[in-house]
Amino acid sequence: MSKVPTKWVVLGMILVALLLAGVVSRFADSDPDGLNKVSQDHGFAHTEKGRDGLLGGYGSRTGVIGVLVVLGLAGGVAYAVRRRHSQDEQS
């Protein structure tokens, strides 16, 4: 059995995450927040203050940006840990 290089596995996982965030999220429920339903059922929906999140709510664009932000943060942490580890080995 041939061994798949780690970089190809990581690249595949990134592509799957982007595919799920960008394409599959389009088929998600258009009203995923149960709080709206509860507020309508119990009559306090009118007290809601209009506010949008940083990216404007749910959607494929928001999902892709979220995936990229998480990957960037994880990559930054991995780079910092790896760099510190290599400095410890040299000293």
Residue, then its C-alpha position, 0 to 999 in steps of 0.5 A: m500500500s502506497k503512503v499518501p504524503t501529508k501535504w496532500v491529505v491536508l490539502g484534501m481536508i481543506l478542499v472538503a471543508l471549503l466545499l462543505a462551507g461553500v456549497v453544502s451550506r446552501f442546502a441548510d435550513s434558511d431559518p436555523d436559529g430556534l430562538n426566532k421561532v421561540s420568540q414568535d411563539h411566546g410573543f416577544a419577537h417584536t423586542e428583537k434589536g436589528r443587528d447583523g453579525l460581522l459577516g451578515g449571518y448564515g450563508s456560503r460566503t460566511g462559511v468559506i470566510g469562517v473556514l479560511v479564518v480558522l485555517g489561518l489561525a490554526g496555521g499560525v499556531a502550528y507555525a509558531v509551535r514548530r518554530r519554537h520547537s526548532q529553536d529549542e532543538q538548536s540551543 
